[in-house]
Every structure is written in structure tokens, then in C-alpha cells.
């Protein structure tokens, strides 16, 4: 007799840091802007966040002048953040770093 074992494949989801969350929200806003009116619930879905959390981050981003909530759009500072984030992310990949621990955002 031959016995086969089936190993469970468990998806490991690491927690996103604040930079990653900001990036997810702002790229969602940027991508939805192509289709016209940007709906907060659509941004919530695309960035995989609860309603309460997305509103908290909208407030933080608006206070940092990265987005404007009415109407929901990226500001120039928000667009610059996306460009800079992508540069840093690409640089980290080239160095072989996946994440930088203990890196806190000061906006």
C-alpha cells in the first residue's frame, strides 16, 4: 500500500506597515481616477480595508495633504509620494531587502 500525505498550504499574511497601506489607498485612488468619479467604497475594496480603517486613513492622508476628500483625489504631494515610494521599493528589491523593519512614516 502507498500512503500519500497532504500538507496544508497556509497562506501567511504579514501585516502591512503604514507606508504600504498609504500606497495601497493612493494607488487605488489613482487607478479609479481613470474611470471618472472615485467612490470611497471602491477604494475600500481595492485596498482591502474595513470601513472604519479606511476613513481613519483618509483623514490622515488629508491632514498630510496627500489627498483631498471632497472630491476624492490625489494632490500633487500624493502623486510625488507614489513616485518616491516606487523608487524606494525598487531600490530595496535590488538590495535583496523585502521590508525595512522599524521604519515609521513621519508626514
C-alpha positions in Angstrom: 0.0 0.0 0.0 1.1 3.5 -0.7 0.1 6.4 1.6 0.1 9.9 0.4 0.2 12.8 2.9 -1.4 16.0 2.0 0.3 19.1 3.5 -1.8 22.1 4.2 -0.6 25.1 2.5 -1.3 28.0 4.8 -1.1 31.5 3.4 1.0 33.7 5.6 -0.2 37.2 5.6 2.1 39.7 7.1 0.7 42.9 8.4 1.2 45.9 6.2 3.0 48.9 7.6 1.6 52.4 7.3 3.6 53.1 4.2 2.2 50.1 2.4 -1.3 51.0 3.5 -0.9 54.6 2.2 0.5 53.3 -1.0 -2.4 50.8 -1.5 -5.0 53.5 -0.8 -3.4 56.1 -3.1 -2.7 53.7 -6.0 -6.4 52.7 -5.7 -7.4 56.3 -6.0 -5.1 56.8 -8.9 -6.3 53.8 -10.8 -10.0 54.6 -10.2 -9.5 58.2 -11.4 -9.2 56.8 -14.9 -12.8 55.8 -14.8 -14.3 59.1 -13.6 -15.8 59.6 -10.2 -13.9 57.9 -7.4 -16.1 56.2 -4.8 -14.7 55.6 -1.3 -16.3 52.1 -1.1 -14.4 51.1 -4.2 -11.1 52.3 -2.7 -12.0 50.4 0.5 -12.5 47.2 -1.6 -9.3 47.7 -3.7 -7.1 48.4 -0.7 -8.7 45.5 1.3 -9.7 47.6 4.4 -12.7 47.9 6.7 -14.9 51.0 6.5 -13.7 52.4 9.8 -10.0 51.9 9.0 -10.3 53.4 5.5 -11.9 56.5 6.9 -9.2 56.9 9.5 -6.5 56.7 6.8 -8.5 59.1 4.6 -8.3 61.6 7.5 -4.6 61.0 8.0 -3.9 61.4 4.3 -6.0 64.5 4.0 -4.3 66.1 7.1 -0.9 65.3 5.4 -2.2 67.0 2.2 -1.7 63.8 0.2 -5.4 63.5 -0.8 -8.5 65.7 -0.9 -11.6 64.0 0.3 -14.3 66.1 -1.4 -13.9 65.3 -4.2 -11.7 62.3 -3.5 -8.5 63.0 -5.5 -4.7 62.8 -5.1 -2.9 66.0 -4.6 0.4 66.8 -6.2 2.1 65.8 -2.9 0.3 62.5 -3.0 1.5 61.9 -6.6 5.0 62.7 -5.6 4.7 60.2 -2.7 3.7 57.4 -5.1 6.7 58.1 -7.4 9.1 58.2 -4.4 7.7 55.1 -2.8 8.1 53.1 -6.1 11.7 54.3 -6.3 12.5 53.2 -2.8 10.6 49.9 -3.2 12.6 49.1 -6.4 15.9 50.0 -4.6 15.0 47.7 -1.7 14.3 44.9 -4.1 17.7 45.4 -5.9 19.4 45.2 -2.5 17.5 42.0 -1.7 15.5 43.5 1.1 11.9 42.7 1.4 11.0 45.0 4.2 12.7 47.6 6.3 11.8 46.9 10.0 11.1 49.7 12.4 10.6 52.3 9.7 8.0 54.7 10.7 6.4 57.3 8.5 6.6 60.9 9.5 4.4 63.0 7.3 
